[in-house]
């Protein structure tokens, strides 16, 4: 099995340059307490790192209220249902969907999560399949959202005026293959690519490198690889895991008082 030597060398460069390699963690598709959720939370507790949970509002079980201590809740669509036309990629919010309908349900979902989770809820929108029509993105601040989170390095810190953007960049699931873990070489390459691009300012260096997980689809191999990756990163002195609130607060134009007021 490939070790983490290439990643260790890159992090050593960060350390020697007095640079901090910030990371954050987002897990998607939460709806109810399950053994998989228990395992995810145990992993979080084991390493004592912040965890953000993208919850699907329409199906959110009230039993979650007493199960998510120390976590931050984000909004993951409304139903996580595909509304894309035949010639579009999967999306709950494609260009072909009437925006009025989509926005009404988005607002309903936001209110549901705010009422259910109170201060644990941060109004950050996570579109299912990480896809959303840009015309809908532009309307999110008007609904009270302060941020959006998708996948791949952001091309700008604000996806729309007053809407910060903090994405994820590492996904251990082989979605196009056997849906188990990707090869460790490929996983290491994902982490390396974003770190190197940050260090060389080829992407926004202020965007923390984001780990994306999907606890409901993890098999034993994915759980094991996730453990090994987090263990390696957490042990390196150049690495700091930050809560999602801090990740958004790094975007200077966002009101830090609003964002940081929810940092525990």
Beta strands, then each sheet from edge to edge (+ up, - down):
strand 1: 21-30
strand 2: 52-55
strand 3: 72-75
strand 4: 121-125
strand 5: 147-148
strand 6: 158-160
strand 7: 163-165
strand 8: 170-171
strand 9: 209-213
strand 10: 239-241
sheet 1: 6+ 7- 5- 4- 3- 2- 1- 9- 8-
sheet 2: 6+ 7- 5- 4- 3- 2- 1- 10-
end
